[in-house]
Amino acid sequence: MRKRPSDVHLDQLGRIIVIRLGALGDVVRTIPAVQALRAAAPQARIAWLVDDRCAPILESLRYVDERLVLPRRELRAASRNPFAWPRWFRTWRAFRRRLEAWRADAVFDFHGLFKTAVLTRRTRAPLRIGYVRGHSKEGSWRAYNVLVDPGPVRSPRLERNLALVEHFGGKRLTEPPELTFGEAERAKIEAFFSTLDASRVVALIPGSSRSRRHKRWPAQHFAALADLLVERLDLTPLVVTGPGEEELVKEIHSRAHHEVLVAPPVSQKELAVLLGRCRGCIGGDTGPMHIASIMRTPVVVILGPTDPVQNQPMPFTPWRIVEPKTDEPRARRRTADVSPGQVLEAVASVLGEAEVRA
């Protein structure tokens, strides 16, 4: 039975599950909506259903009482081997029981896919809140009994997420959301910066997920940009990469004429602390980029075929998006056609705005 939005009173909900499995950048951009939900339902217990790959960034998040971690990697590994299928069923059954045992009053599905619709149903919550058809995919809207129209399809992901809460009277807060860090995480990053002038360090993020490799800005462009940052703006470039991206570091080092620092291996939370200490951050539409944005570090985002409206950074700090100078349809635009000079101009602009705001 479909319910009217007017029938939903957030301050009367006792147990809420929010669903945003991944990817990392999308999880980060859902935090402000969960922050608004917490403010609208201060007495409720809120659990976040999240993919195991993205769960670390939500550890100790003050807006959430519990993480319900989907063991995606374990399930995927077991599904590929017929001899491991019994383990797959045991793992899935144990997770499903935990989901049902949470006894949620309401579920907010910020994802809107078939798999999240299945998980929404599995919670057995009487209120299942999601997006209308056109904003939900793969028939997932059929799993919801409260449907929300967040407005134009081509809108920032952050606004789309907030719309799911604001539709029921929830109010976005004026202060930026905050991640929570432990002393060990802070100490490791402080030790790294102990010999550096953090006010001059700009993070370069050349990597991306495997599925987005075609959207990466070329390593030779990052090397050229690193030289320009040193020569024109007297900044210190710091390359930040993840596992399996060692070749990117080597290529940038081999092509750059000035010293380029390399960040140590870090966890998701340590990455947030590190990016929060930097003067600015430059890269593509990636999880680390959105982490830098939520940490209030000015960002410059280099895009090709990616939609610049849907993938805007957080509004809490200055940002610029740089795209190829072309009339080609968006799907045919290449990130490689953005020049280092364009990016340097955007960096100077965004850092200048940050100084004015400060």
C-alpha positions in Angstrom: 0.0 0.0 0.0 1.4 3.4 -1.0 1.6 6.0 1.7 1.4 9.8 1.4 4.5 11.8 2.4 2.3 13.7 4.8 1.8 10.4 6.7 5.5 10.2 7.5 6.6 12.0 10.7 10.4 11.8 11.1 10.4 12.7 14.8 8.2 9.7 15.5 10.5 7.1 13.9 12.4 5.0 16.4 14.7 2.8 14.2 15.8 3.9 10.7 18.0 2.3 8.1 19.6 4.4 5.4 21.0 2.6 2.3 23.8 3.9 0.2 26.2 1.0 -0.6 28.8 2.8 -2.7 30.8 4.1 -4.4 33.0 6.0 -2.0 32.3 9.5 -3.4 28.5 8.8 -3.4 28.7 7.6 0.2 30.4 10.8 1.2 27.8 12.9 -0.6 25.1 11.1 1.3 26.5 12.1 4.7 24.8 15.6 4.7 21.4 14.0 4.1 22.0 11.6 7.0 23.1 14.6 9.1 19.7 16.3 8.2 17.9 13.0 9.0 19.6 12.8 12.4 18.5 16.4 13.2 14.9 15.7 12.2 14.8 12.5 14.2 17.2 13.0 17.2 15.7 10.3 19.3 15.9 7.6 16.6 18.6 4.9 16.2 20.0 5.2 12.7 21.9 2.4 10.9 23.7 2.8 7.6 23.7 -0.2 5.2 26.9 0.2 3.3 29.3 -1.9 1.1 32.3 -3.3 2.9 34.6 -1.3 0.5 33.2 2.0 1.7 32.4 1.2 5.3 35.7 2.5 6.9 34.9 6.1 6.0 31.7 5.9 8.2 33.4 4.5 11.2 32.4 6.5 14.3 30.3 8.9 12.2 28.4 10.8 14.9 25.1 10.9 12.8 25.0 7.0 12.7 24.5 4.6 15.6 25.5 1.4 13.7 26.9 0.3 10.4 25.3 -2.7 8.7 28.1 -3.8 6.4 27.3 -5.8 3.3 30.1 -8.4 2.9 30.3 -7.8 -0.8 33.8 -9.1 -1.4 33.1 -12.3 0.5 29.9 -12.9 -1.4 31.5 -12.1 -4.8 34.5 -14.4 -4.1 32.2 -17.3 -3.1 29.9 -16.8 -6.1 32.8 -17.4 -8.5 33.6 -20.9 -7.2 30.8 -23.6 -7.3 32.5 -25.4 -4.4 32.1 -22.2 -2.3 28.4 -21.7 -3.0 27.4 -23.2 0.3 29.6 -20.5 2.0 27.8 -17.9 -0.1 24.4 -19.0 1.1 25.7 -19.1 4.8 27.1 -15.6 4.5 24.0 -14.2 2.8 21.7 -15.9 5.3 23.7 -14.5 8.3 23.6 -11.0 6.8 19.9 -11.2 6.0 19.1 -12.3 9.5 21.0 -9.4 10.9 19.2 -7.0 8.6 15.8 -8.3 9.6 16.7 -8.4 13.3 17.3 -4.7 13.3 13.5 -4.2 13.1 13.6 -0.9 11.3 10.5 1.3 11.3 11.6 3.0 8.1 14.2 2.6 5.3 15.6 5.4 3.2 17.1 4.0 0.0 19.4 6.7 -1.4 20.7 4.3 -4.0 17.7 3.2 -6.0 18.9 0.0 -7.7 17.4 -3.5 -8.0 19.9 -4.8 -5.4 19.1 -2.1 -2.9 15.4 -2.6 -3.5 15.9 -6.3 -2.5 17.7 -5.2 0.6 14.9 -2.7 1.4 12.4 -5.4 1.2 14.5 -7.7 3.4 14.5 -5.2 6.2 10.7 -5.8 6.5 10.3 -2.2 7.5 6.7 -0.9 7.3 7.9 2.4 5.7 10.1 1.9 2.6 11.1 5.3 1.2 12.7 5.8 -2.2 12.7 7.8 -5.4 10.0 7.8 -8.1 10.5 6.0 -11.4 13.0 8.0 -13.5 15.2 8.6 -10.4 15.2 5.0 -9.4 16.6 2.3 -11.8 15.9 -1.3 -12.6 12.4 -1.3 -11.3 13.5 -0.5 -7.8 10.6 2.0 -7.3 8.2 -1.0 -6.9 9.8 -1.9 -3.6 8.9 1.5 -2.0 5.6 2.4 -0.5 6.6 6.1 -0.1 7.8 7.6 -3.3 9.7 10.9 -3.5 10.3 13.1 -6.6 13.6 15.0 -6.0 13.1 17.3 -9.0 15.2 17.5 -12.2 17.1 14.3 -13.1 20.2 16.4 -13.9 20.8 17.9 -10.5 23.7 17.6 -8.0 23.9 14.2 -6.2 24.1 16.1 -2.9 20.8 17.9 -3.6 19.1 14.6 -4.8 20.1 13.0 -1.5 18.9 15.9 0.6 15.6 15.9 -1.2 14.7 12.5 0.2 14.8 13.9 3.7 13.6 17.4 3.0 10.4 16.0 1.4 9.3 15.0 4.9 10.1 18.3 6.6 13.7 17.6 7.4 15.9 20.7 7.3 19.5 20.9 6.0 21.9 22.2 8.6 24.0 25.3 8.0 27.2 23.8 9.3 29.2 21.3 7.2 29.1 17.7 8.2 32.0 16.3 10.1 33.9 13.0 10.0 35.2 11.6 13.2 38.9 10.6 13.6 41.0 8.8 16.2 44.2 10.0 17.7 46.2 7.3 15.8 44.9 8.6 12.5 45.7 12.2 13.3 49.1 11.3 14.7 50.2 9.5 11.5 49.3 12.4 9.3 50.7 15.0 11.6 54.0 13.0 11.6 54.0 13.1 7.8 53.4 16.9 7.7 55.9 17.6 10.5 58.6 18.6 8.0 56.3 20.3 5.5 54.6 23.6 5.2 51.0 22.4 4.9 49.9 25.8 3.6 51.8 25.2 0.4 50.9 21.5 -0.2 48.5 20.7 -2.9 47.3 17.1 -3.4 47.3 15.6 -6.9 45.0 12.6 -7.3 45.8 10.9 -10.6 44.0 7.6 -10.0 40.5 6.3 -10.2 38.5 3.1 -9.9 39.2 0.5 -12.5 35.9 1.1 -14.2 36.8 4.8 -14.6 40.3 4.5 -16.0 39.2 6.0 -19.3 38.2 9.2 -17.4 41.7 9.7 -15.9 43.7 12.8 -16.7 47.0 11.6 -18.2 50.0 11.2 -15.9 52.1 13.4 -18.2 49.6 16.3 -17.7 49.8 15.8 -13.9 53.6 16.0 -14.2 53.4 19.2 -16.3 50.9 20.7 -13.8 53.2 19.8 -10.9 56.0 21.8 -12.5 53.6 24.8 -13.1 52.5 24.7 -9.4 56.1 25.0 -8.3 57.2 27.6 -10.8 54.1 29.8 -11.0 52.4 29.5 -7.6 55.3 28.4 -5.3 53.2 25.3 -4.2 54.4 21.8 -3.2 52.7 19.0 -5.2 51.9 15.9 -3.3 50.8 12.8 -5.3 48.1 10.8 -3.5 47.4 7.3 -4.9 45.8 4.0 -3.9 46.8 0.3 -4.2 47.8 -0.7 -7.7 48.5 2.8 -8.8 52.3 2.7 -8.4 52.9 3.1 -12.1 51.2 6.5 -12.1 53.5 7.7 -9.4 56.6 6.5 -11.3 55.4 8.2 -14.5 54.7 11.5 -12.8 58.1 11.4 -11.1 59.9 10.6 -14.3 58.3 13.4 -16.3 58.3 16.2 -13.7 61.3 18.5 -13.6 60.7 19.5 -9.9 60.4 17.4 -6.8 57.0 15.8 -6.4 56.2 14.4 -3.0 54.3 11.1 -2.6 51.8 10.5 0.2 52.3 7.3 2.4 49.8 4.5 2.1 46.7 5.5 4.1 43.3 4.1 5.2 40.1 5.9 4.2 40.0 7.9 7.4 43.7 8.7 7.3 43.1 9.9 3.7 40.5 12.3 4.9 42.8 13.7 7.6 45.6 14.1 5.0 43.4 15.9 2.4 42.1 18.1 5.2 45.6 19.3 5.9 46.3 20.3 2.3 45.9 23.7 0.8 44.0 22.3 -2.2 43.2 19.1 -4.1 43.2 18.4 -7.8 41.9 15.4 -9.6 38.9 13.8 -11.4 35.5 12.8 -10.2 36.7 10.3 -7.5 36.0 9.3 -4.0 39.1 11.1 -2.6 38.0 14.2 -4.4 34.7 14.2 -2.6 36.4 13.4 0.7 38.6 16.5 0.2 35.5 18.5 -0.4 33.8 17.3 2.8 37.0 18.2 4.7 36.6 21.7 3.4 39.7 21.6 1.2 39.4 23.7 -2.0 39.2 21.4 -5.0 39.6 21.5 -8.7 37.9 18.7 -10.6 39.0 17.7 -14.1 36.1 16.3 -16.2 35.7 14.9 -19.7 32.5 13.0 -20.4 31.3 13.1 -16.8 28.3 15.4 -16.0 29.5 18.5 -14.2 26.1 19.2 -12.6 25.5 15.8 -11.1 29.0 15.5 -9.8 29.6 18.9 -8.2 31.7 18.9 -5.0 30.3 19.9 -1.6 29.2 23.6 -1.4 31.1 24.2 1.9 34.3 25.2 0.3 35.5 26.8 -3.0 35.6 24.5 -6.0 36.1 24.7 -9.8 35.3 22.2 -12.5 37.6 22.2 -15.6 36.4 20.7 -18.9 37.7 20.5 -22.4 37.2 23.5 -24.6 35.1 21.9 -27.3 31.6 21.8 -28.7 31.6 18.0 -28.9 28.7 16.2 -27.3 29.5 15.4 -23.6 29.8 11.6 -24.2 32.6 12.2 -26.7 34.6 14.7 -24.7 38.0 13.5 -23.5 39.6 14.4 -20.1 43.0 14.4 -21.8 41.9 17.5 -23.8 42.0 19.6 -20.6 45.4 21.4 -20.6 47.6 21.8 -17.6 47.4 25.6 -18.1 43.6 25.4 -17.8 43.9 23.6 -14.5 46.6 25.9 -13.2 44.3 28.9 -13.8 41.5 27.1 -11.9 43.8 26.4 -9.0 44.9 30.0 -8.7 41.3 31.1 -8.8 40.0 28.6 -6.2 42.8 29.3 -3.8 42.3 33.0 -4.2 38.6 32.6 -3.3 39.6 30.4 -0.3 41.8 33.2 1.0 39.0 35.8 0.6 36.6 33.5 2.5 39.1 33.0 5.3 
